[in-house]
Amino acid sequence: MVEVGRVGSRRCGSSLCGWTREWRVVRSRRRAGKERSLVCLEDARGRNEAVTRTRVLGNESVAGTGAVDTAGTTGDWDFFGFELDEFQTEAAQTIEEGGSVLVTAPTGAGKTAIAEIGVRSALDCGRRAIYTTPIKALSNQKYSELCEKFGNSVGLITGDAKIRPDADILVMTTEILRNILYCELNRGSPDGKDNTRLDFSRVQVIVLDEVHYLGDEERGTVWEEVIIYCGSEHLRHIQMISLSATLSNANEICSWMKQTRKQPTALVSCDSRPVPLTLHWTLYNAGKERTELEAVYSIDDSGNKVVASRYMKSLAGLKEPAPDFKTMLMILKQKKMLPAIWFIFKRSSCDFAARRAYKVLRNSNILNKRERTELFHMMSAIQDDHPESVKDDLVKPFLCGIASHHAGLLPAWKTLVEQAFRKGLIKLVFATHTLALGINMPAKTVVISDLEKRRGPYGRGVLTHNEIFQLAGRAGRRGFDSTGNCILMNSPNVSLSRVLRNLTGGPQPIDSSFHPGYGMVLNLINSLGIESARNMLRSSFKNFQCQLKADSVMAPSETQNDEVDLTSPEMNKLQQKREVQRYTLQMLLEQTLAARGAFVESFYEGQDQLPCLVAIDQGGKNIGQGDGSNLILSVLFQIELGGDSKRFLCLGDKSVFRVKSKEIAAVGEKIDGSNGDLLELVKRARDLDLDSLAWKEGHGGSGFSSALHHERVLDLLQSNQKEQLAFVGVDSETERHIYRERAKLSAIQGELRALEDADLHREDAGIDESYGEIKAWLGQGGQKFAERFRVEEVKGELVSRYLIEDRMTSAVIEGEDVSLPRARRSCHERMLGLLKNSEAYERVVKEFDARVRVLCEMDALDAASMELKPLGRVAAQLKAENELWFAICATSPEIYMLSSKELAGFMCALITRESLRLHNHVECSLPATDRVYASLERLQPQWEKLVDVQIASGVDEAPFIDARLSGLAEQWASGASWQAVRGSIDLDEGDIVKILHRTQDMLRQLGGLSLVPKELARTAKLAADSFQRSPLTDLS
């Protein structure tokens, strides 16, 4: 039995998976007292109709209905107090005409104004607007901003609370909107929760902020789901305003939106910046002995990009140490480049830098008296209202105008820093990259301290174009600064040329990261049925991108080559396979030879054992051969010492060999005086000057050619001496392993020779290798050609036609040629290319089908009727990393008798892994009660079954249990103080809040389930309510 709370692992026995299985615990115009609004609707036949409403002194009446022409209209947007830029006006006109819009523009260009136009348009028509953001902190900030403009017409929905959920403007994260859309799709289902539903018939506008999140590996699927679901027929009236940073494939995304939602969607792009931006490189001036800033890249207010420097050629490959921290601070102050955001990718480094900067700048008067007084009052307020949020070691830097900002800080403290910075009171913020995720904190200068970023678990790479400008985009305050500055601090590992290559290469395209989860599969099947659900996958951006890549393949080439390449794909594969096998064998031999060499060197510690008989194996040719045919029998007569290794002199037939220890395969006993002739030969060999001899390559090996003797050395050996040889350094298991690898290589080479012989005799007209490769490609997935494709062929006297249709992707390829075999071969070649391009989409379909199999095996879905069973209906209501696993736990009788605080500890064990990747050494000093651990232990049989079923079905999403923080959640639910909870574990305070928030969210989900016992739901709600106190209740 695995102990809950400790890490356990079990390696799956299947060689195919290799997983480590872990058990871890429209528009408006004002006219003389009246306001006229035009609401554009589109019916199923595509006709535009308008409902004109007239409001007089707050009363609304329907004035008339009729067909209208909305083209060519303009609006007045004087409520902004400034003239709109050209791209803002273009987007606003599209919104007024009833269309959707995708806006791409640099950070700070004014995309938010376009969203506000859409929100006001909805309100003027008496309808509602939804504003989504990628993270909760942005939702809270956007809620505050909109409240300042629209007052009580704004509401907020988060996982923690709901503020005026019936308001005309609702702010929420994209995940919250996705969850509400699930309920909308299941509106005929009795399992849906009414309190999470919206009347979408009254929603006119949805704003999707930061839509470039489509490419996010972990969360991009959510954005795709929202756009796909809003393409449902009864939701197509909604205008979607999508805001994004500059993208290289914005046209591609816009085309997908049009196709998916079947609604006009305009692309409005802006390359210009409201404030020009200059990027500086830090350069050490040896003559003046100081660090200077060299402008290396600039973008003017028209978006023109210039690479310019007096020393560009000399700078390009230069790698210098990073500039001194104190020097950089003084540069920022002396050159009047404050306020600034200094990006550092480690949380602890941000806090440390803030404390260091305070020591340097505390007497520099970067604040005036009024600013210091206002900061003092702000600090006093937070100390009174949220004392637990105050970071004692950061108070002095804060009062000096210096702060740090990262996810490890408590929400109230981060909000304090953001507010003070926006007021101009904080002059320098040290922040992680999370500050660049859309939070409104513009600065005069941005400093990027590290130009490399971790890529995966082991590698690092230079920041990409998108990553640099996501950070640098904060520089330049509209209306305050004539130019924005971004300082790239050089590092000894990154040259300027590498950075400029990324900058001048332009923004990277956004690629889909779409993948179906259990919740998505269940909700789609429940609302659409299995076939329609599978068809909806075709609406994904991933499939759209695959289709685009395949367009060139589907269209016949204008310069199609009539000749057939004699090098078949099969031969290319075998050649690649041979190279891989050679490399594998070489690596194995090198490891074995190294082990053998170490043994021989330790065996021959001196000259006392010489001379003796040995067998030489040059290059390891004999290992794995079994017959000893490549061994060279010789007499080892001398050991040369030089450097860290030894060289062994061996006497063979008319050759003297100088070999390394790893080349000695077998050793014998010392040759005694009974073999005088051989000893005499050895004596003469020791007198040889090897440098005067020629090195010769021969059949018997490579060595120094010697006329030392006429007799054959082997003839002088006594028969019993040969029998005394013993192989060393290679055990029998390794010998067999290398033998098998040699056999594999020999088999591949045999197949290649057979193919080469066949290629010499094949005829052009008979070749259709693409057909065979298609069949092999389909065979890997258990499909047959006739099942996957529909084929039509017409053989004519002059021209023959061939058509092939892919039933899965609906792609059709056809071709004509003088002969049917040639037309068929051409279409098969193009279809093969299409299949390769659509492989990413194929993986999505396979994952969907795999999850369906798991759901059926786990009794969550009826395999015959495809109807949701009770377990599936529960999982469909949940939002978690693995909804099926959570549903199994939520419906387990093991938790029915737990108290509210114990239930909190139980739930925390289920979400810790997805909320935070805890290091193995992290432990909490607050233990959970035994009943919590016992309940988790009893889940192991269900865990085992789910893991087995997922592995068998090919689903790579292991369920996890980690009970190390269960005691922390249990004590918080029991009323423990924040100081007690914070002191129980070595984690950042922000991470503790994150875990408690997520636990509370899952408790609320459990309390809202309709298919669990009422007493359990009541207990879950009570546990969730017990979490409601500071700092969890602070805005974050």
FINULUM-993367 format. One line per 8 residues: for each residue x, y, z of C-alpha. Coordinates in steps of 0.5 Angstrom, whole numbers, plus 500, padded with zeros to 3 digits. Layout:
N
X/Y/Z | ...
//
This chain:
1036
500/500/500 | 503/507/498 | 503/512/504 | 499/518/502 | 503/524/503 | 509/521/500 | 512/521/493 | 511/514/490
512/511/483 | 511/505/479 | 514/504/472 | 509/501/467 | 511/495/465 | 509/496/458 | 515/498/453 | 510/502/449
508/508/454 | 514/508/458 | 510/513/463 | 512/513/471 | 505/512/474 | 505/516/481 | 501/515/486 | 501/522/489
498/524/495 | 452/597/434 | 451/604/434 | 448/610/438 | 447/617/436 | 444/623/441 | 439/628/438 | 436/634/442
434/630/448 | 433/623/444 | 437/617/443 | 437/613/437 | 440/606/437 | 440/601/432 | 440/594/433 | 442/589/427
440/582/427 | 441/577/422 | 436/571/421 | 437/564/419 | 436/567/412 | 442/572/412 | 437/578/412 | 439/584/416
433/587/420 | 433/593/425 | 430/594/431 | 430/602/432 | 428/604/439 | 427/611/442 | 429/613/449 | 425/619/451
427/621/459 | 429/614/460 | 423/611/457 | 424/606/452 | 419/604/446 | 420/600/440 | 419/605/434 | 419/600/428
422/594/424 | 425/594/417 | 430/592/413 | 436/597/413 | 443/598/410 | 448/599/415 | 454/600/411 | 457/607/410
455/610/417 | 459/613/422 | 459/615/429 | 461/620/434 | 465/618/440 | 466/625/443 | 466/621/450 | 473/619/450
475/627/450 | 481/625/444 | 481/624/437 | 481/617/435 | 487/614/431 | 485/611/424 | 485/604/426 | 481/605/432
476/609/428 | 476/603/423 | 474/598/428 | 469/603/431 | 465/603/424 | 466/595/424 | 462/595/431 | 457/600/429
455/596/422 | 454/590/427 | 460/586/425 | 466/583/429 | 473/585/429 | 480/582/431 | 484/588/433 | 492/587/433
496/593/435 | 502/594/440 | 502/594/447 | 499/601/449 | 497/603/442 | 489/604/445 | 486/597/444 | 482/598/450
478/604/447 | 475/599/442 | 473/595/447 | 469/601/450 | 466/603/444 | 463/596/443 | 461/596/451 | 457/603/450
454/600/443 | 451/594/447 | 449/599/453 | 446/604/448 | 441/598/445 | 439/596/452 | 443/590/451 | 449/587/455
456/586/454 | 461/581/457 | 469/583/458 | 474/577/459 | 481/577/461 | 486/572/461 | 488/572/469 | 484/574/475
488/580/477 | 486/583/470 | 479/582/471 | 479/585/478 | 483/591/475 | 478/592/469 | 472/591/473 | 475/597/477
476/601/471 | 469/600/468 | 466/602/475 | 469/608/474 | 466/610/468 | 459/606/468 | 458/605/476 | 453/600/478
452/597/471 | 459/593/472 | 459/586/475 | 464/581/476 | 464/574/476 | 470/570/479 | 471/563/482 | 471/567/489
465/571/488 | 460/574/484 | 459/582/484 | 452/584/481 | 452/578/476 | 446/581/473 | 449/587/471 | 449/590/464
457/589/463 | 460/583/466 | 467/582/467 | 470/575/468 | 476/571/466 | 476/567/459 | 475/560/463 | 469/563/467
466/565/460 | 467/558/457 | 464/554/463 | 458/559/462 | 458/557/455 | 458/549/457 | 451/551/461 | 448/554/455
450/548/451 | 447/544/456 | 441/548/457 | 436/542/456 | 440/538/461 | 437/538/468 | 444/537/471 | 446/545/469
446/550/475 | 442/555/474 | 446/560/478 | 451/560/472 | 447/561/466 | 446/568/462 | 441/570/458 | 445/570/451
439/573/447 | 441/580/451 | 448/579/450 | 450/583/444 | 458/584/445 | 463/579/448 | 470/582/448 | 476/577/448
482/581/451 | 489/578/450 | 487/573/444 | 494/571/442 | 493/566/448 | 490/562/443 | 498/559/442 | 498/558/450
500/550/451 | 496/550/457 | 490/555/456 | 490/556/449 | 484/551/448 | 479/555/452 | 480/561/447 | 478/556/442
472/553/445 | 469/560/447 | 470/562/439 | 467/555/437 | 461/555/442 | 460/562/440 | 459/560/433 | 453/556/435
447/558/431 | 443/562/437 | 449/565/439 | 451/568/432 | 448/575/433 | 454/576/438 | 459/581/436 | 466/579/438
471/584/439 | 478/580/440 | 484/584/442 | 491/582/441 | 498/584/441 | 502/584/434 | 501/577/430 | 504/575/424
499/570/422 | 493/575/424 | 490/574/417 | 489/566/419 | 486/567/425 | 481/572/422 | 479/567/417 | 478/562/422
474/566/426 | 469/568/420 | 469/561/418 | 467/558/425 | 462/563/427 | 459/565/420 | 459/572/422 | 463/578/418
470/579/422 | 474/585/420 | 482/585/421 | 484/591/424 | 492/592/424 | 496/597/427 | 504/597/427 | 505/604/429
506/606/437 | 503/612/440 | 510/613/443 | 516/611/439 | 521/606/442 | 528/606/443 | 532/599/445 | 539/600/448
544/595/449 | 549/596/455 | 556/597/453 | 562/598/457 | 567/604/455 | 574/602/457 | 577/609/456 | 572/612/460
571/606/465 | 564/606/465 | 557/603/462 | 554/607/457 | 547/606/453 | 548/604/446 | 541/605/442 | 541/599/437
534/598/435 | 528/603/434 | 521/604/432 | 518/611/431 | 511/613/432 | 509/610/424 | 511/603/426 | 518/604/422
523/599/425 | 531/602/424 | 537/598/426 | 542/603/428 | 549/604/432 | 555/607/430 | 559/600/433 | 554/595/430
559/591/427 | 564/591/433 | 558/590/437 | 554/584/434 | 559/578/436 | 561/582/443 | 560/578/449 | 561/582/455
559/581/463 | 553/584/465 | 553/591/468 | 554/593/475 | 547/593/479 | 549/600/482 | 551/603/475 | 545/601/472
541/604/478 | 545/611/477 | 544/611/469 | 536/611/470 | 536/616/475 | 542/621/472 | 539/620/465 | 532/621/468
529/615/465 | 524/614/471 | 519/611/472 | 522/604/470 | 520/597/470 | 526/592/471 | 524/585/469 | 527/579/473
525/572/472 | 526/570/479 | 521/572/485 | 526/572/490 | 531/576/486 | 526/581/485 | 525/582/493 | 533/582/493
533/587/488 | 528/592/491 | 532/592/498 | 539/593/494 | 536/599/490 | 533/602/497 | 540/602/500 | 543/605/493
538/610/492 | 535/612/499 | 539/618/500 | 538/620/492 | 531/624/493 | 527/620/487 | 521/622/491 | 518/629/493
515/631/500 | 508/630/497 | 509/623/494 | 513/621/500 | 507/623/504 | 502/620/500 | 506/613/500 | 506/614/507
498/614/508 | 497/609/503 | 502/604/507 | 498/606/513 | 492/604/510 | 494/597/508 | 497/596/515 | 490/598/518
486/594/513 | 490/588/511 | 496/587/516 | 498/580/514 | 499/583/507 | 505/587/509 | 512/585/507 | 516/588/513
522/587/509 | 519/591/503 | 516/597/507 | 522/601/507 | 524/601/499 | 516/602/498 | 516/609/502 | 522/610/498
519/609/491 | 522/602/490 | 517/596/490 | 517/589/487 | 511/585/484 | 510/578/483 | 506/572/484 | 509/570/490
506/577/494 | 499/577/497 | 494/580/493 | 493/587/497 | 500/588/497 | 500/587/489 | 494/592/488 | 498/597/493
504/597/488 | 500/597/482 | 496/603/484 | 502/607/487 | 505/606/480 | 500/608/476 | 499/615/481 | 507/616/479
509/615/486 | 513/609/485 | 519/610/481 | 522/603/480 | 519/596/480 | 522/590/480 | 518/585/477 | 517/578/474
514/577/467 | 507/576/470 | 507/584/470 | 507/584/462 | 500/580/462 | 496/586/460 | 496/589/467 | 496/597/466
502/599/469 | 506/604/463 | 513/606/465 | 518/611/461 | 523/605/461 | 523/598/461 | 530/594/463 | 530/587/461
536/584/466 | 536/577/463 | 536/576/455 | 535/568/456 | 529/564/458 | 528/557/461 | 526/552/455 | 524/546/458
527/542/464 | 534/543/461 | 535/548/456 | 535/556/455 | 534/560/449 | 534/567/447 | 528/571/448 | 523/571/442
521/577/438 | 514/576/442 | 517/576/449 | 521/582/448 | 516/586/446 | 511/583/451 | 516/586/456 | 518/592/452
511/594/450 | 510/597/457 | 515/603/456 | 513/610/453 | 507/613/457 | 502/616/452 | 501/624/453 | 507/624/458
513/621/454 | 516/623/448 | 519/616/447 | 520/610/451 | 526/606/453 | 528/599/453 | 535/597/456 | 537/590/454
542/588/459 | 548/584/456 | 550/578/458 | 556/574/457 | 552/568/454 | 548/572/449 | 551/577/443 | 547/582/440
547/579/433 | 542/574/436 | 538/579/440 | 537/583/433 | 536/577/429 | 530/575/433 | 528/583/433 | 528/584/426
525/577/424 | 518/580/426 | 513/577/431 | 512/569/431 | 505/566/428 | 500/563/433 | 499/556/433 | 494/552/436
495/548/442 | 488/545/442 | 486/539/445 | 480/536/448 | 479/534/456 | 474/530/459 | 469/536/461 | 469/538/454
468/531/451 | 462/530/456 | 459/537/455 | 459/536/447 | 457/529/447 | 451/531/452 | 449/537/448 | 450/535/441
451/527/440 | 457/523/439 | 458/525/431 | 456/532/432 | 461/533/437 | 467/529/433 | 465/534/427 | 465/540/432
473/538/432 | 473/540/425 | 472/547/427 | 478/548/431 | 484/553/429 | 488/547/429 | 484/543/424 | 484/550/420
491/551/420 | 492/544/418 | 487/545/412 | 491/551/410 | 498/548/410 | 494/542/406 | 492/547/400 | 498/547/396
498/540/397 | 491/539/394 | 492/543/388 | 496/540/383 | 503/543/381 | 503/547/375 | 510/544/374 | 509/537/376
515/533/374 | 513/527/370 | 519/523/372 | 518/519/378 | 524/519/383 | 528/513/384 | 529/513/391 | 523/511/394
520/514/401 | 521/507/404 | 529/507/402 | 529/514/405 | 526/511/411 | 531/505/412 | 537/509/411 | 535/514/416
533/507/420 | 540/505/419 | 544/511/421 | 540/511/428 | 542/504/429 | 549/505/427 | 549/511/432 | 546/506/438
551/501/437 | 557/506/437 | 554/509/443 | 553/502/446 | 560/500/444 | 564/506/447 | 560/505/454 | 563/498/454
570/499/451 | 570/504/457 | 569/499/462 | 573/494/459 | 579/499/459 | 578/501/466 | 578/494/468 | 585/493/464
588/499/467 | 587/496/474 | 589/489/472 | 596/491/470 | 598/496/475 | 606/495/473 | 611/491/469 | 611/485/474
606/481/470 | 609/481/463 | 610/478/458 | 604/475/458 | 599/473/452 | 593/478/450 | 588/478/445 | 587/485/442
580/487/439 | 581/494/435 | 575/498/435 | 571/493/439 | 570/489/433 | 569/483/436 | 564/484/442 | 558/481/440
561/477/434 | 561/471/438 | 567/467/434 | 573/471/436 | 575/472/428 | 577/479/429 | 582/478/435 | 589/479/434
593/474/439 | 600/477/441 | 604/478/447 | 604/484/451 | 611/486/453 | 611/493/456 | 607/498/459 | 608/506/457
606/511/462 | 604/518/459 | 599/523/462 | 593/520/465 | 593/513/461 | 597/508/459 | 599/505/453 | 600/497/452
606/495/447 | 604/488/444 | 608/483/439 | 604/480/434 | 606/477/427 | 611/481/424 | 608/487/427 | 608/491/434
602/494/436 | 601/500/441 | 594/500/444 | 590/503/449 | 587/499/455 | 580/498/452 | 583/494/446 | 585/489/450
580/484/450 | 583/478/453 | 589/476/458 | 593/470/460 | 598/468/465 | 605/471/465 | 610/467/460 | 615/463/464
622/461/462 | 620/454/459 | 619/458/452 | 626/461/451 | 625/463/444 | 619/467/445 | 622/471/451 | 628/472/447
624/475/441 | 621/479/447 | 627/482/449 | 629/484/442 | 622/488/441 | 624/492/448 | 630/495/444 | 626/497/438
625/504/437 | 618/505/434 | 619/512/432 | 623/509/426 | 618/504/424 | 613/505/419 | 605/504/421 | 602/499/417
594/498/416 | 594/490/414 | 589/484/415 | 591/483/421 | 590/490/424 | 594/496/424 | 601/496/427 | 608/498/426
611/494/421 | 618/490/424 | 623/486/421 | 625/484/428 | 623/476/427 | 622/471/421 | 618/466/426 | 611/467/427
609/469/434 | 603/464/434 | 608/459/432 | 612/460/438 | 606/459/443 | 605/453/447 | 598/450/446 | 596/450/453
598/458/453 | 592/459/448 | 587/456/452 | 589/460/459 | 586/466/455 | 580/469/459 | 576/475/456 | 575/481/461
571/487/462 | 565/485/458 | 559/480/461 | 555/475/458 | 549/480/458 | 552/486/455 | 555/481/450 | 548/478/448
546/486/448 | 551/488/443 | 550/482/439 | 543/483/438 | 544/490/436 | 549/488/431 | 544/483/428 | 539/489/427
544/493/423 | 545/487/419 | 538/486/417 | 537/493/416 | 543/493/411 | 540/487/408 | 533/490/407 | 537/496/403
541/492/399 | 534/488/397 | 531/495/395 | 537/497/391 | 537/491/387 | 529/492/386 | 530/499/384 | 534/497/378
529/493/375 | 523/497/377 | 519/500/371 | 516/508/372 | 509/506/370 | 508/501/375 | 511/505/381 | 505/508/386
509/508/393 | 505/513/396 | 499/509/396 | 503/504/400 | 506/509/404 | 498/511/405 | 496/504/407 | 502/504/412
500/510/415 | 493/508/416 | 495/501/419 | 499/505/425 | 492/507/427 | 488/501/425 | 485/504/419 | 484/501/412
484/505/406 | 477/503/403 | 474/505/410 | 478/512/410 | 477/514/403 | 472/515/397 | 475/514/390 | 472/515/384
476/514/377 | 474/514/370 | 478/511/364 | 478/515/358 | 481/514/351 | 485/521/351 | 484/523/359 | 483/519/365
480/522/371 | 482/520/379 | 478/523/385 | 480/521/392 | 476/524/398 | 478/523/405 | 472/522/410 | 475/525/416
477/531/414 | 472/532/408 | 478/534/403 | 478/532/396 | 483/531/391 | 482/530/384 | 487/529/378 | 487/528/370
492/525/366 | 493/521/360 | 493/515/363 | 489/512/370 | 495/510/373 | 499/516/373 | 493/520/375 | 492/516/381
499/516/383 | 499/524/382 | 493/524/387 | 496/519/392 | 502/523/392 | 498/529/394 | 494/526/399 | 500/523/403
502/530/403 | 495/532/406 | 495/527/411 | 502/529/414 | 500/536/414 | 493/534/418 | 497/529/423 | 496/534/428
489/535/427 | 489/527/427 | 492/527/434 | 486/531/436 | 481/526/434 | 485/520/436 | 485/524/443 | 478/525/443
476/518/441 | 481/515/447 | 477/519/452 | 471/517/450 | 473/510/451 | 476/511/458 | 469/514/459 | 466/508/457
470/503/461 | 470/508/467 | 462/507/467 | 461/515/466 | 459/514/459 | 454/508/456 | 458/505/450 | 452/503/446
447/510/447 | 453/515/448 | 448/517/454 | 452/520/460 | 451/516/466 | 451/519/473 | 459/519/474 | 459/522/467
454/527/469 | 458/529/475 | 464/530/471 | 461/534/466 | 459/539/471 | 466/540/474 | 472/544/471 | 479/541/473
485/538/470 | 482/531/470 | 475/532/471 | 473/524/471 | 478/523/477 | 475/529/481 | 468/526/479 | 470/519/482
473/522/488 | 467/527/489 | 462/521/488 | 466/516/493 | 463/514/499 | 469/515/503 | 468/522/503 | 461/522/505
462/522/513 | 468/527/513 | 467/534/517 | 467/541/513 | 475/542/515 | 477/535/513 | 473/535/507 | 477/542/505
484/538/507 | 481/532/502 | 480/537/496 | 487/540/497 | 490/533/496 | 486/533/489 | 488/540/487 | 495/541/489
499/538/483 | 495/542/478 | 495/549/482 | 503/549/484 | 508/544/482 | 511/543/489 | 518/541/489 | 520/534/493
523/537/499 | 517/542/501 | 513/539/507 | 508/542/511 | 508/542/519 | 501/542/520 | 499/535/519 | 492/533/517
487/529/521 | 488/521/520 | 481/521/517 | 483/525/511 | 489/520/510 | 485/514/511 | 480/517/506 | 485/518/501
488/511/502 | 482/508/500 | 482/511/493 | 488/507/491 | 484/502/487 | 480/507/483 | 486/510/482 | 489/504/479
484/502/475 | 483/509/472 | 491/509/470 | 490/502/467 | 485/504/463 | 488/511/461 | 494/507/459 | 491/502/455
487/507/451 | 493/512/450 | 491/518/454 | 497/521/457 | 494/525/463 | 495/521/470 | 491/523/476 | 495/525/482
494/526/489 | 499/530/494 | 497/530/501 | 503/535/503 | 498/541/504 | 492/538/506 | 493/540/513 | 494/547/511
487/547/508 | 484/543/514 | 487/548/519 | 485/554/515 | 478/552/514 | 478/551/522 | 480/558/523 | 487/558/524
491/565/523 | 494/567/517 | 501/567/521 | 500/560/523 | 499/558/516 | 504/562/513 | 509/559/518 | 508/552/517
511/551/510 | 517/554/506 | 512/557/500 | 511/564/497 | 505/567/500 | 502/568/494 | 502/561/492 | 499/559/499
493/564/497 | 493/560/490 | 492/553/493 | 487/556/498 | 483/559/493 | 483/553/488 | 481/549/494 | 475/553/495
473/553/488 | 473/546/488 | 469/546/494 | 464/550/491 | 464/546/485 | 462/540/489 | 457/544/493 | 453/546/487
453/538/484 | 446/536/483 | 448/529/483 | 451/528/490 | 448/527/497 | 445/534/500 | 449/533/506 | 455/532/502
454/539/498 | 452/542/505 | 458/540/508 | 462/543/502 | 459/549/502 | 460/550/509 | 468/549/508 | 468/554/502
465/559/506 | 470/558/512 | 475/560/507 | 472/567/506 | 477/571/510 | 483/576/509 | 488/575/505 | 483/570/500
478/576/500 | 483/581/498 | 482/583/490 | 488/579/486
//
